[in-house]
């Protein structure tokens, strides 16, 4: 009797182990190979991915190299500095190519006509990937920015009235007041002979001030504290997104 129980247990365990092993191999190795072959038949190529890591090491290496030195001059052409892999691979593989963010494939389009076609004809199947949703779930959850399909459409209908032109016109006074204060602050900075201003921080502060005054009214200082905490959380999420997200983690 004991031998029968042990045998049954071993059979169940082996069945479970084989199933898990097959699903893991299929998810991390067979499926990527199958997707690559399908894309190659359609003329879409890309850099060769590594097991589990995909092209993340290549991206990290290219970004580290491009940002290792200061910019020689002030320029808005920062794509080659912040996203050098896009430029490198688009020149090498064409206006559409596929690369791997870990075990997840990502299609990159640089042709405006292809982008327009994707967003108009196939918007119901496009959206945020699983890794993108996982990376930001502790920051913005499953809200409008990360929702897909019917969930996105439902949330979009709910928030649409808040962005009607008549509604936005009612906020003009708060926007003008906050902008005026920001301009005065910049003028004081110039008077103090400070030559450099971090425009990104100024605009982020202005945006937070406007939204705080509109949403929290007289208690806008509370709104500023919330935005500061959200900014801290955003930085932490950005740091964590640089690492590979393992399912279940």
ChimeraX attribute file (.defattr): number of C-alpha atoms within 10 A of each C-alpha:
attribute: neighborCount
match mode: 1-to-1
recipient: residues
	/A:1	6
	/A:2	7
	/A:3	8
	/A:4	9
	/A:5	10
	/A:6	11
	/A:7	12
	/A:8	12
	/A:9	12
	/A:10	12
	/A:11	12
	/A:12	12
	/A:13	12
	/A:14	12
	/A:15	12
	/A:16	12
	/A:17	12
	/A:18	12
	/A:19	12
	/A:20	12
	/A:21	12
	/A:22	13
	/A:23	14
	/A:24	12
	/A:25	12
	/A:26	14
	/A:27	15
	/A:28	18
	/A:29	15
	/A:30	14
	/A:31	15
	/A:32	20
	/A:33	14
	/A:34	12
	/A:35	12
	/A:36	20
	/A:37	14
	/A:38	12
	/A:39	16
	/A:40	14
	/A:41	9
	/A:42	9
	/A:43	12
	/A:44	17
	/A:45	20
	/A:46	21
	/A:47	15
	/A:48	12
	/A:49	22
	/A:50	15
	/A:51	12
	/A:52	18
	/A:53	18
	/A:54	22
	/A:55	22
	/A:56	20
	/A:57	14
	/A:58	15
	/A:59	16
	/A:60	12
	/A:61	12
	/A:62	19
	/A:63	17
	/A:64	14
	/A:65	12
	/A:66	16
	/A:67	14
	/A:68	10
	/A:69	9
	/A:70	8
	/A:71	11
	/A:72	6
	/A:73	6
	/A:74	7
	/A:75	7
	/A:76	6
	/A:77	8
	/A:78	11
	/A:79	11
	/A:80	15
	/A:81	19
	/A:82	14
	/A:83	15
	/A:84	20
	/A:85	21
	/A:86	18
	/A:87	14
	/A:88	13
	/A:89	19
	/A:90	18
	/A:91	11
	/A:92	13
	/A:93	15
	/A:94	18
	/A:95	15
	/A:96	18
	/A:97	22
	/A:98	23
	/A:99	23
	/A:100	20
	/A:101	19
	/A:102	22
	/A:103	24
	/A:104	18
	/A:105	17
	/A:106	13
	/A:107	13
	/A:108	17
	/A:109	17
	/A:110	14
	/A:111	11
	/A:112	10
	/A:113	9
	/A:114	13
	/A:115	12
	/A:116	12
	/A:117	11
	/A:118	15
	/A:119	13
	/A:120	10
	/A:121	10
	/A:122	11
	/A:123	13
	/A:124	13
	/A:125	11
	/A:126	12
	/A:127	16
	/A:128	13
	/A:129	15
	/A:130	12
	/A:131	18
	/A:132	13
	/A:133	19
	/A:134	18
	/A:135	21
	/A:136	19
	/A:137	14
	/A:138	13
	/A:139	18
	/A:140	15
	/A:141	14
	/A:142	16
	/A:143	15
	/A:144	15
	/A:145	15
	/A:146	19
	/A:147	19
	/A:148	21
	/A:149	13
	/A:150	10
	/A:151	13
	/A:152	16
	/A:153	13
	/A:154	13
	/A:155	15
	/A:156	15
	/A:157	9
	/A:158	9
	/A:159	11
	/A:160	9
	/A:161	12
	/A:162	10
	/A:163	10
	/A:164	10
	/A:165	9
	/A:166	10
	/A:167	11
	/A:168	11
	/A:169	11
	/A:170	11
	/A:171	14
	/A:172	12
	/A:173	11
	/A:174	17
	/A:175	18
	/A:176	12
	/A:177	13
	/A:178	18
	/A:179	17
	/A:180	12
	/A:181	12
	/A:182	17
	/A:183	12
	/A:184	11
	/A:185	13
	/A:186	16
	/A:187	12
	/A:188	12
	/A:189	14
	/A:190	13
	/A:191	10
	/A:192	9
	/A:193	9
	/A:194	10
	/A:195	8
	/A:196	8
	/A:197	11
	/A:198	7
	/A:199	10
	/A:200	9
	/A:201	10
	/A:202	15
	/A:203	13
	/A:204	13
	/A:205	16
	/A:206	17
	/A:207	15
	/A:208	20
	/A:209	23
	/A:210	24
	/A:211	19
	/A:212	22
	/A:213	21
	/A:214	19
	/A:215	12
	/A:216	14
	/A:217	14
	/A:218	11
	/A:219	12
	/A:220	18
	/A:221	14
	/A:222	14
	/A:223	21
	/A:224	19
	/A:225	13
	/A:226	14
	/A:227	19
	/A:228	14
	/A:229	12
	/A:230	14
	/A:231	14
	/A:232	12
	/A:233	16
	/A:234	16
	/A:235	13
	/A:236	13
	/A:237	16
	/A:238	14
	/A:239	11
	/A:240	13
	/A:241	15
	/A:242	11
	/A:243	12
	/A:244	16
	/A:245	18
	/A:246	11
	/A:247	8
	/A:248	4
	/A:249	5
